[in-house]
Amino acid sequence: MPLPRPAPGTGRWWVIGTIGISIGVALAVWLGLANSLGAVTFVDTDYKVIDDRSVQVGFDVHRSPDQAVTCTVEAQDTAHGVVGVLEVQVPPSAVRSVHQQVVVRTASRAVGGSVRDCRTS
């Protein structure tokens, strides 16, 4: 069964619509890539509760080479309340990805630790 043909005189609008949608998709892809290029990202790798007053947190930071980054690491208790916060300076280096291990001092026993955010400094 053949597909129905567009009504006479509407072919031009199909072409204009197709071109418009193609430009819109290309613009959306370009904006998405432009906004993510050079962005600082991080990944929590591990944590270990050392004692009632400290937790060790490991994480990877991915950023542009030679870019200094400041990360906020926090420790949480059983009710997901923050019991400790540490600002970590990641100095610039020639490599893109850096692994960090830090010890966060806590006000009470923590059950977990993670990175809240990382930003350029």
C-alpha positions in Angstrom: 0.0 0.0 0.0 1.6 3.3 -1.1 1.9 6.2 1.4 -0.5 9.1 0.8 1.0 12.1 -0.9 0.8 15.6 0.7 -1.9 17.8 -0.6 -0.9 19.9 -3.6 0.9 23.1 -2.6 2.0 21.9 0.8 5.3 20.3 -0.2 7.1 23.6 0.4 5.9 23.7 4.0 7.2 20.1 4.6 10.6 21.2 3.4 10.6 24.4 5.5 9.5 22.4 8.6 12.2 19.7 8.0 14.9 22.4 7.7 13.6 24.2 10.8 13.5 21.0 12.9 17.0 20.1 11.7 18.3 23.6 12.7 16.6 23.3 16.1 18.2 19.9 16.8 21.6 21.1 15.7 21.3 24.2 18.0 20.2 22.1 21.0 23.2 19.7 20.5 25.6 22.6 20.1 24.3 24.4 23.3 24.5 21.1 25.3 28.1 20.4 24.3 29.2 24.1 24.8 27.8 24.2 28.3 29.4 20.9 29.4 32.9 21.6 27.9 35.3 22.5 30.7 32.9 21.7 33.4 34.2 20.2 36.7 32.8 16.8 37.6 33.4 14.5 40.5 32.7 10.9 41.5 32.5 9.5 45.0 34.6 6.4 45.2 34.5 5.3 48.8 34.2 6.2 52.4 35.3 4.6 55.7 34.1 5.5 59.1 37.4 5.7 61.2 35.9 6.4 64.6 33.1 8.4 66.3 34.8 11.7 65.3 36.0 11.2 61.7 35.3 9.6 58.4 37.6 9.1 55.4 36.2 10.0 52.0 37.7 9.1 48.6 36.6 10.8 45.4 37.8 11.5 41.8 37.8 15.1 40.3 37.7 15.5 36.6 38.5 19.0 35.3 40.5 20.8 32.6 44.3 20.4 33.1 46.0 23.2 35.0 42.7 24.2 36.7 42.4 24.6 40.4 39.3 23.2 42.0 37.6 23.5 45.5 35.4 20.6 46.6 33.1 20.5 49.6 33.1 17.2 51.3 30.5 16.3 54.0 29.8 13.6 56.5 26.3 12.5 57.3 24.7 10.8 60.3 21.9 8.1 60.3 19.2 10.8 59.8 21.1 12.2 56.8 22.1 15.3 58.8 25.5 16.9 58.1 27.8 16.3 61.0 31.1 17.4 59.4 32.2 19.6 56.4 35.6 20.0 54.8 36.7 22.3 52.0 39.4 20.6 49.9 41.7 22.5 47.6 42.7 20.4 44.5 45.7 22.2 43.0 46.2 22.5 39.3 48.2 19.7 37.6 49.0 18.4 34.1 46.5 15.5 34.4 42.7 15.7 33.9 41.6 13.3 36.6 42.8 13.4 40.2 42.0 11.0 43.1 41.7 12.5 46.6 41.4 10.9 50.0 40.5 13.2 52.9 39.5 12.8 56.5 36.5 14.8 57.7 36.3 15.6 61.4 32.7 15.1 62.7 30.6 16.4 65.6 29.1 12.9 66.2 29.4 9.5 64.6 29.0 9.6 60.9 27.6 6.7 58.8 28.7 8.1 55.4 30.6 10.7 53.5 30.3 12.2 50.1 31.2 15.3 48.0 28.5 17.9 47.9 30.0 20.0 45.0 33.2 21.0 43.2 33.8 24.3 41.6 36.7 26.2 40.0 38.7 28.4 42.4 
